[in-house]
Amino acid sequence: MIRLRPYRDSDADIILSWQRDEKGFYQWCAGMLGAYPPSRQRFDALGALMRFTALDEEQVLGFFTLRNPGESQDEVRFGYVIVDPQKRGKGYGAEMLRLGLVFARSVYRAKRATLGVFENNTAAYRCYRAVGFREKGETEMYPVMGEEWVCREMFLDL
């Protein structure tokens, strides 16, 4: 069983250590944190977002952000979703997102959650589908590593 808590600055080095290759880094942040490798300074710039750390016992195992994508408080957007690579494939990502959805519903009274996922990130896509996210039918193109990556928009009505 996992739990969420507000992100602490002491979590940063652990979370950033999970970025071991350029492709995985860009799948995670879409270049919004600058160029690979990640820096603590750029990661700290996420402070304007609601940041959450997932724990198993006292071990940090995941991280994500929430924000309101528009003026309405009815919608929240998940971003920077990541799970410790050694813990992936065990359902922790789905459980972490479900806890985030409970927070969004109970605290924000959100009626919809959204996120974006690159087509080449099939593990994340499967995780989001397992939680109940569906494709909006909208895509966005990102120039990444000399290629054009397709980002699929997903949503979940709460």
Helices and strands as residue ranges (DSSP letters): E 2-6, G 9-11, H 12-17, H 22-29, H 40-44, G 45-48, E 50-56, E 59-67, E 75-83, G 85-87, H 92-106, E 112-118, H 122-131, E 134-144, E 147-157
